[in-house]
Amino acid sequence: MKMFAAIRSAFSLVEVLIVVVVIGILAAVVVPNTILAGDTARVTATAQDLRAIESAVVAYKNKTGLWPRDVNRAMLPPEIAEYFTMSDPFGKTVPLGGVYDYDGATSSRGPRISIRGSAGNPIPNDATTLKLDEEMDDGVLTSGRLRKSGGTIEYYLVPGD
């Protein structure tokens, strides 16, 4: 009679622990990089939106000599609608959080684009807002064209305002 070798049908505890440790190391390396890449992408997308809105507002001002009139948050000023044939940045959530709001010029200041929080959609934290400021402006949230004031991020379209 022949002796058959025992068939192994399970992993040993050591093998399972090695796999868990390897997965943990990979997660520790990959997850932070993935999170940072997501933040960078959202900051870049928000900066592109702000620049696109600024370009449309300035083009309208150059064409008519007037600034678009003030509108409610998350609403595209009708005067600049023709400049957004593909997508309306006001009709979507800001990639970093909140909604866009065009604030028309007043007698004491020029126009600005604000990012304001809404129910369940807050504006980004200071660290993320600072990254946006570094990409768009001077890297200081209390000066320059991009500023944080209370619960609002403001991008001034006229320098020095």
KOLLOPA-853660 format. One record per residue: residue in three letters; x, y, z of N, C-alpha, C, O, CB in turn; residue number from 1. Coordinates in steps of 0.02 Angstrom, whole numbers. Glycine has a CB too. Layout:
// residues N
KEDO rest    npx    npy    npz   capx   capy   capz    cpx    cpy    cpz    opx    opy    opz   cbpx   cbpy   cbpz  nr
KEDO  ALA      X      Y      Z      X      Y      Z      X      Y      Z      X      Y      Z      X      Y      Z NUM
...
//
This chain:
// residues 161
KEDO rest    npx    npy    npz   capx   capy   capz    cpx    cpy    cpz    opx    opy    opz   cbpx   cbpy   cbpz  nr
KEDO  MET     40    -58      0      0      0      0     43     62      0     92     67     37    -46     -1     59   1
KEDO  LYS     25    109    -43     63    172    -48     39    223      3    -20    226     21     58    202   -120   2
KEDO  MET     86    262     26     69    316     72     62    381     31    108    400     -6    123    324    128   3
KEDO  PHE      8    412     39     -3    476      4     18    533     50      6    532    110    -77    483    -17   4
KEDO  ALA     50    582     19     69    641     58      6    680     76    -42    683     36    119    686     19   5
KEDO  ALA      5    709    133    -53    749    154    -61    809    108    -13    843     92    -45    772    228   6
KEDO  ILE   -122    821     87   -136    878     43   -147    939     87   -187    939    134   -199    864     -2   7
KEDO  ARG   -110    990     71   -114   1051    110   -172   1093     83   -173   1109     24    -47   1091    107   8
KEDO  SER   -219   1111    125   -278   1148    101   -287   1216    134   -339   1247    125   -339   1106    113   9
KEDO  ALA   -238   1240    171   -245   1305    203   -177   1338    210   -125   1306    205   -278   1297    273  10
KEDO  PHE   -179   1404    220   -118   1442    232    -99   1437    305   -142   1432    348   -126   1515    210  11
KEDO  SER    -35   1439    318    -13   1440    388    -21   1510    416    -28   1558    378     61   1415    394  12
KEDO  LEU    -20   1515    480    -27   1580    513     29   1627    493     18   1687    484    -27   1571    590  13
KEDO  VAL     89   1602    485    146   1644    464    135   1672    394    148   1731    382    211   1602    466  14
KEDO  GLU    110   1632    349     97   1655    281     44   1710    280     51   1760    244     75   1597    236  15
KEDO  VAL     -9   1701    319    -62   1752    322    -34   1817    352    -50   1871    327   -121   1726    365  16
KEDO  LEU      6   1812    404     35   1872    434     81   1909    385     81   1970    384     73   1854    498  17
KEDO  ILE    119   1873    347    163   1904    297    123   1942    245    140   1999    227    208   1852    262  18
KEDO  VAL     69   1913    222     26   1946    172     -5   2009    203     -8   2061    170    -30   1898    148  19
KEDO  VAL    -28   2005    264    -59   2063    297     -7   2119    305    -23   2178    294    -87   2044    366  20
KEDO  VAL     54   2102    324    106   2153    332    123   2185    265    131   2246    262    170   2122    364  21
KEDO  VAL    129   2146    212    144   2174    146     88   2220    123    102   2274     97    155   2117     95  22
KEDO  ILE     26   2201    132    -31   2243    114    -30   2308    155    -44   2362    128    -98   2206    124  23
KEDO  GLY    -14   2303    219    -10   2363    262     44   2411    238     33   2472    237      4   2343    334  24
KEDO  ILE    102   2384    219    156   2427    194    135   2461    129    147   2521    120    221   2386    183  25
KEDO  LEU    105   2423     83     82   2453     20     30   2507     32     32   2560      0     53   2398    -26  26
KEDO  ALA    -16   2495     77    -68   2544     93    -37   2607    123    -58   2663    107   -119   2515    141  27
KEDO  ALA     13   2599    165     45   2656    197     81   2700    146     88   2760    156     95   2633    250  28
KEDO  VAL    103   2671     91    138   2708     39     88   2738    -11     96   2796    -30    188   2663      3  29
KEDO  VAL     39   2700    -31     -6   2720    -85    -60   2769    -62    -73   2818    -97    -39   2659   -115  30
KEDO  VAL    -91   2757     -5   -147   2799     16   -129   2873     24   -165   2915     -3   -175   2773     82  31
KEDO  PRO    -76   2891     59    -60   2963     65    -47   2996     -3    -68   3052    -15      1   2973    109  32
KEDO  ASN    -13   2960    -48      0   2988   -114    -65   2998   -153    -73   3047   -190     48   2943   -154  33
KEDO  THR   -111   2951   -146   -175   2957   -180   -215   3015   -153   -246   3053   -192   -215   2892   -173  34
KEDO  ILE   -215   3024    -88   -252   3080    -58   -222   3146    -80   -259   3192    -98   -251   3075     19  35
KEDO  LEU   -156   3152    -79   -123   3214   -101   -137   3228   -175   -147   3286   -194    -48   3210    -89  36
KEDO  ALA   -138   3177   -216   -153   3186   -287   -223   3212   -296   -236   3254   -339   -143   3121   -326  37
KEDO  GLY   -270   3187   -256   -339   3211   -260   -345   3284   -241   -380   3322   -274   -384   3169   -215  38
KEDO  ASP   -311   3304   -187   -311   3375   -166   -281   3419   -221   -308   3472   -236   -272   3384   -101  39
KEDO  THR   -226   3397   -249   -193   3436   -302   -239   3444   -362   -243   3498   -391   -127   3403   -323  40
KEDO  ALA   -273   3391   -381   -319   3394   -438   -377   3442   -424   -397   3480   -467   -346   3324   -455  41
KEDO  ARG   -404   3439   -363   -460   3484   -346   -438   3557   -343   -475   3602   -364   -491   3463   -279  42
KEDO  VAL   -378   3569   -317   -351   3638   -315   -343   3664   -386   -362   3720   -401   -284   3640   -276  43
KEDO  THR   -314   3623   -430   -303   3643   -499   -369   3655   -535   -375   3704   -572   -262   3589   -537  44
KEDO  ALA   -418   3612   -524   -483   3621   -557   -518   3685   -533   -549   3720   -572   -528   3560   -543  45
KEDO  THR   -512   3700   -468   -542   3761   -442   -506   3822   -471   -539   3871   -489   -538   3762   -364  46
KEDO  ALA   -440   3820   -475   -402   3876   -504   -422   3886   -577   -428   3943   -599   -326   3863   -498  47
KEDO  GLN   -431   3832   -614   -452   3839   -684   -521   3870   -689   -533   3912   -733   -452   3770   -719  48
KEDO  ASP   -567   3850   -645   -634   3880   -645   -630   3955   -631   -661   3995   -666   -679   3847   -593  49
KEDO  LEU   -591   3974   -580   -585   4045   -563   -556   4085   -621   -579   4141   -635   -542   4054   -500  50
KEDO  ARG   -505   4057   -654   -476   4092   -711   -525   4098   -769   -526   4149   -803   -412   4056   -734  51
KEDO  ALA   -564   4046   -781   -614   4047   -835   -667   4100   -821   -687   4137   -866   -646   3978   -844  52
KEDO  ILE   -690   4104   -758   -740   4154   -740   -709   4224   -747   -741   4269   -774   -766   4143   -668  53
KEDO  GLU   -648   4232   -723   -614   4296   -729   -607   4317   -803   -621   4374   -820   -544   4293   -696  54
KEDO  SER   -588   4271   -845   -580   4286   -917   -646   4309   -947   -648   4356   -986   -554   4225   -955  55
KEDO  ALA   -700   4275   -930   -766   4293   -956   -788   4362   -932   -813   4402   -971   -819   4241   -936  56
KEDO  VAL   -777   4376   -868   -796   4441   -840   -755   4497   -872   -782   4549   -890   -787   4442   -762  57
KEDO  VAL   -690   4486   -879   -646   4537   -909   -663   4547   -983   -662   4603  -1007   -572   4517   -900  58
KEDO  ALA   -678   4493  -1018   -697   4499  -1089   -761   4540  -1096   -767   4582  -1140   -707   4429  -1121  59
KEDO  TYR   -809   4527  -1052   -871   4566  -1052   -857   4639  -1038   -885   4684  -1071   -921   4537  -1002  60
KEDO  LYS   -815   4652   -988   -797   4722   -970   -763   4756  -1029   -777   4814  -1043   -751   4723   -908  61
KEDO  ASN   -717   4721  -1062   -683   4751  -1120   -731   4765  -1178   -722   4813  -1215   -627   4705  -1144  62
KEDO  LYS   -781   4723  -1186   -829   4729  -1241   -879   4785  -1228   -897   4822  -1274   -865   4664  -1252  63
KEDO  THR   -903   4791  -1166   -957   4838  -1151   -937   4899  -1110   -972   4949  -1109  -1011   4801  -1115  64
KEDO  GLY   -880   4894  -1076   -860   4948  -1031   -893   4943   -963   -884   4987   -921   -876   5014  -1062  65
KEDO  LEU   -931   4890   -951   -967   4881   -888   -949   4814   -857   -931   4767   -892  -1043   4885   -899  66
KEDO  TRP   -954   4810   -791   -947   4746   -757  -1015   4712   -758  -1066   4746   -756   -920   4754   -684  67
KEDO  PRO  -1017   4646   -760  -1082   4612   -752  -1114   4630   -686  -1079   4646   -637  -1074   4535   -758  68
KEDO  ARG  -1180   4628   -684  -1214   4645   -621  -1211   4587   -572  -1201   4529   -591  -1288   4665   -635  69
KEDO  ASP  -1219   4603   -509  -1216   4554   -455  -1274   4505   -461  -1329   4524   -480  -1217   4590   -386  70
KEDO  VAL  -1261   4442   -446  -1313   4390   -447  -1308   4349   -383  -1259   4355   -345  -1306   4344   -510  71
KEDO  ASN  -1358   4308   -371  -1358   4264   -312  -1306   4209   -320  -1284   4194   -376  -1427   4234   -301  72
KEDO  ARG  -1287   4180   -265  -1238   4126   -267  -1263   4068   -311  -1323   4056   -316  -1222   4100   -196  73
KEDO  ALA  -1215   4035   -341  -1227   3977   -386  -1266   3996   -449  -1295   3953   -482  -1265   3923   -348  74
KEDO  MET  -1267   4061   -465  -1301   4083   -526  -1251   4116   -573  -1210   4157   -552  -1359   4133   -510  75
KEDO  LEU  -1254   4097   -637  -1212   4126   -688  -1239   4195   -706  -1297   4201   -724  -1208   4080   -751  76
KEDO  PRO  -1197   4248   -703  -1221   4313   -726  -1242   4308   -800  -1201   4286   -841  -1166   4368   -716  77
KEDO  PRO  -1303   4326   -818  -1326   4317   -887  -1282   4352   -939  -1278   4330   -996  -1397   4341   -893  78
KEDO  GLU  -1250   4406   -919  -1209   4443   -966  -1149   4403   -992  -1125   4415  -1047  -1184   4507   -934  79
KEDO  ILE  -1125   4356   -952  -1065   4318   -972  -1082   4247   -995  -1036   4207  -1006  -1015   4316   -915  80
KEDO  ALA  -1145   4230  -1000  -1165   4161  -1019  -1135   4140  -1086  -1118   4082  -1094  -1241   4156  -1022  81
KEDO  GLU  -1130   4187  -1133  -1104   4169  -1200  -1031   4145  -1197  -1008   4112  -1244  -1109   4229  -1246  82
KEDO  TYR   -995   4162  -1145   -925   4142  -1139   -917   4071  -1112   -861   4044  -1109   -888   4191  -1094  83
KEDO  PHE   -972   4040  -1091   -970   3972  -1064  -1014   3926  -1105  -1067   3905  -1082   -993   3972   -990  84
KEDO  THR   -993   3912  -1166  -1033   3870  -1210  -1030   3796  -1190  -1077   3759  -1202  -1009   3878  -1281  85
KEDO  MET   -975   3774  -1161   -968   3704  -1143   -996   3687  -1074  -1034   3639  -1067   -894   3684  -1146  86
KEDO  SER   -979   3726  -1024  -1003   3712   -956  -1007   3776   -916   -969   3824   -927   -957   3660   -921  87
KEDO  ASP  -1053   3776   -870  -1065   3833   -827  -1033   3818   -759  -1059   3776   -723  -1141   3848   -820  88
KEDO  PRO   -978   3852   -740   -947   3837   -675   -993   3853   -616   -984   3825   -562   -883   3877   -669  89
KEDO  PHE  -1040   3897   -625  -1086   3915   -571  -1138   3861   -559  -1168   3857   -505  -1121   3982   -585  90
KEDO  GLY  -1149   3818   -609  -1199   3766   -604  -1174   3702   -572  -1210   3652   -571  -1226   3751   -672  91
KEDO  LYS  -1114   3702   -546  -1086   3642   -515  -1056   3660   -447  -1047   3718   -430  -1033   3610   -561  92
KEDO  THR  -1041   3609   -410  -1007   3618   -346   -934   3636   -360   -903   3607   -405  -1012   3555   -301  93
KEDO  VAL   -906   3681   -321   -835   3698   -327   -796   3634   -311   -812   3600   -262   -815   3757   -278  94
KEDO  PRO   -745   3617   -351   -708   3555   -338   -681   3550   -267   -676   3494   -240   -651   3551   -386  95
KEDO  LEU   -664   3606   -235   -639   3605   -166   -695   3606   -114   -682   3593    -56   -593   3663   -155  96
KEDO  GLY   -756   3621   -135   -812   3627    -89   -842   3696    -91   -807   3745   -105   -790   3610    -17  97
KEDO  GLY   -906   3701    -79   -942   3764    -82   -970   3777   -151   -969   3732   -194   -896   3821    -62  98
KEDO  VAL   -995   3838   -162  -1022   3858   -226   -992   3925   -246   -972   3965   -203  -1100   3862   -224  99
KEDO  TYR   -989   3938   -311   -964   4002   -336  -1018   4055   -330  -1078   4040   -336   -940   3996   -409 100
KEDO  ASP   -996   4117   -318  -1042   4173   -313  -1006   4233   -344   -953   4254   -321  -1063   4188   -239 101
KEDO  TYR  -1036   4262   -397  -1008   4322   -427  -1035   4382   -389  -1095   4391   -384  -1025   4327   -503 102
KEDO  ASP   -990   4422   -362  -1008   4483   -327   -990   4542   -371   -931   4555   -383   -972   4488   -256 103
KEDO  GLY  -1040   4577   -396  -1029   4633   -441   -992   4690   -408   -988   4694   -346  -1094   4657   -469 104
KEDO  ALA   -966   4735   -449   -930   4793   -424   -977   4839   -386  -1036   4845   -401   -896   4832   -483 105
KEDO  THR   -949   4872   -335   -986   4923   -298   -947   4988   -302   -894   4991   -333   -997   4901   -222 106
KEDO  SER   -972   5040   -270   -937   5104   -272   -872   5101   -233   -828   5143   -243   -981   5159   -245 107
KEDO  SER   -865   5052   -187   -805   5049   -146   -755   4993   -165   -700   4992   -139   -825   5040    -75 108
KEDO  ARG   -774   4949   -209   -729   4895   -230   -750   4867   -297   -807   4874   -319   -728   4839   -177 109
KEDO  GLY   -702   4834   -329   -714   4802   -393   -749   4735   -385   -764   4715   -328   -650   4792   -431 110
KEDO  PRO   -763   4701   -439   -797   4636   -435   -752   4581   -407   -691   4587   -409   -823   4615   -504 111
KEDO  ARG   -783   4529   -383   -745   4472   -356   -787   4409   -365   -848   4411   -374   -727   4483   -281 112
KEDO  ILE   -753   4354   -363   -785   4288   -365   -776   4259   -295   -720   4254   -270   -755   4241   -421 113
KEDO  SER   -830   4241   -265   -826   4212   -198   -840   4137   -201   -875   4113   -246   -876   4247   -150 114
KEDO  ILE   -813   4102   -154   -830   4032   -143   -862   4030    -74   -830   4046    -24   -767   3983   -148 115
KEDO  ARG   -926   4012    -73   -964   4013    -11   -989   3943      5  -1005   3904    -40  -1023   4063    -15 116
KEDO  GLY   -992   3927     68  -1018   3863     89  -1093   3861     81  -1126   3913     81   -998   3848    161 117
KEDO  SER  -1119   3802     75  -1192   3792     73  -1207   3731    116  -1161   3696    138  -1218   3782      0 118
KEDO  ALA  -1270   3718    128  -1290   3663    171  -1259   3597    147  -1271   3575     91  -1366   3657    174 119
KEDO  GLY  -1220   3567    190  -1189   3503    174  -1131   3509    125  -1104   3458    102  -1239   3457    146 120
KEDO  ASN  -1111   3570    108  -1057   3580     59  -1013   3639     83  -1016   3693     54  -1086   3594    -12 121
KEDO  PRO   -973   3627    135   -933   3682    163   -874   3701    118   -854   3663     74   -907   3663    232 122
KEDO  ILE   -847   3760    130   -787   3780     95   -728   3740    122   -734   3711    176   -774   3857    102 123
KEDO  PRO   -673   3737     85   -616   3696    108   -583   3725    171   -593   3783    189   -564   3690     53 124
KEDO  ASN   -545   3682    204   -509   3704    264   -452   3752    244   -438   3761    185   -481   3643    304 125
KEDO  ASP   -421   3783    294   -369   3833    281   -309   3804    243   -280   3838    201   -345   3863    346 126
KEDO  ALA   -289   3742    259   -231   3712    226   -244   3704    151   -200   3719    110   -214   3644    257 127
KEDO  THR   -303   3681    133   -320   3673     62   -329   3741     28   -307   3750    -29   -385   3632     54 128
KEDO  THR   -360   3789     63   -368   3856     36   -299   3888     24   -290   3924    -25   -411   3899     83 129
KEDO  LEU   -253   3875     68   -185   3902     60   -152   3873     -3   -116   3909    -38   -142   3886    122 130
KEDO  LYS   -164   3810    -18   -137   3780    -80   -166   3816   -141   -131   3828   -189   -153   3704    -83 131
KEDO  LEU   -231   3832   -138   -262   3869   -193   -231   3938   -199   -217   3961   -254   -339   3874   -182 132
KEDO  ASP   -220   3971   -142   -189   4037   -142   -118   4034   -171    -97   4078   -208   -187   4066    -71 133
KEDO  GLU    -81   3982   -155    -13   3974   -181    -14   3966   -257     31   3989   -292     22   3914   -149 134
KEDO  GLU    -65   3933   -283    -70   3923   -356    -95   3986   -391    -73   4001   -447   -116   3865   -372 135
KEDO  MET   -140   4023   -359   -172   4080   -392   -140   4147   -376   -145   4194   -415   -244   4082   -372 136
KEDO  ASP   -106   4152   -319    -89   4218   -294    -23   4218   -256     27   4190   -279   -145   4244   -249 137
KEDO  ASP    -23   4250   -197     39   4262   -160     53   4213   -103    103   4219    -69     38   4330   -132 138
KEDO  GLY      8   4164    -93     19   4115    -40      3   4140     30     22   4108     79     89   4092    -41 139
KEDO  VAL    -31   4197     35    -51   4225    100   -126   4238     96   -150   4274     53    -11   4292    116 140
KEDO  LEU   -164   4208    142   -237   4212    139   -266   4279    161   -326   4290    155   -266   4158    181 141
KEDO  THR   -224   4324    186   -250   4388    210   -231   4446    164   -247   4504    178   -225   4402    279 142
KEDO  SER   -196   4431    109   -176   4485     64   -179   4459     -8   -190   4400    -20   -105   4511     80 143
KEDO  GLY   -169   4504    -55   -169   4484   -125   -240   4480   -153   -287   4506   -124   -135   4418   -134 144
KEDO  ARG   -246   4447   -209   -310   4443   -243   -354   4387   -217   -415   4392   -222   -299   4433   -317 145
KEDO  LEU   -325   4334   -189   -364   4280   -159   -357   4284    -84   -302   4281    -57   -341   4210   -186 146
KEDO  ARG   -414   4291    -50   -413   4300     22   -467   4258     54   -518   4242     22   -422   4375     42 147
KEDO  LYS   -456   4241    116   -509   4207    154   -533   4255    207   -493   4283    245   -483   4140    186 148
KEDO  SER   -598   4265    208   -628   4311    256   -686   4275    290   -738   4266    259   -651   4377    221 149
KEDO  GLY   -677   4256    352   -729   4219    386   -743   4153    351   -698   4112    341   -793   4260    391 150
KEDO  GLY   -805   4143    332   -825   4081    298   -829   4088    223   -866   4052    191   -891   4059    324 151
KEDO  THR   -790   4135    195   -793   4147    123   -722   4153     95   -678   4183    127   -833   4211    108 152
KEDO  ILE   -711   4125     36   -649   4135     -1   -666   4185    -56   -715   4176    -92   -620   4067    -30 153
KEDO  GLU   -626   4238    -62   -640   4290   -111   -581   4298   -159   -524   4302   -137   -655   4357    -76 154
KEDO  TYR   -597   4300   -224   -546   4311   -275   -563   4377   -309   -612   4382   -346   -542   4251   -327 155
KEDO  TYR   -523   4428   -295   -535   4495   -321   -511   4499   -394   -454   4482   -409   -499   4547   -278 156
KEDO  LEU   -555   4523   -437   -539   4526   -509   -499   4588   -527   -467   4590   -580   -602   4525   -549 157
KEDO  VAL   -499   4637   -484   -461   4698   -496   -405   4700   -445   -419   4706   -385   -506   4762   -491 158
KEDO  PRO   -342   4694   -466   -286   4694   -418   -287   4758   -375   -305   4812   -398   -219   4688   -455 159
KEDO  GLY   -267   4749   -313   -261   4807   -268   -326   4827   -236   -328   4877   -200   -233   4865   -305 160
KEDO  ASP   -379   4790   -247   -443   4806   -218   -447   4782   -147   -499   4791   -114   -499   4776   -259 161
//
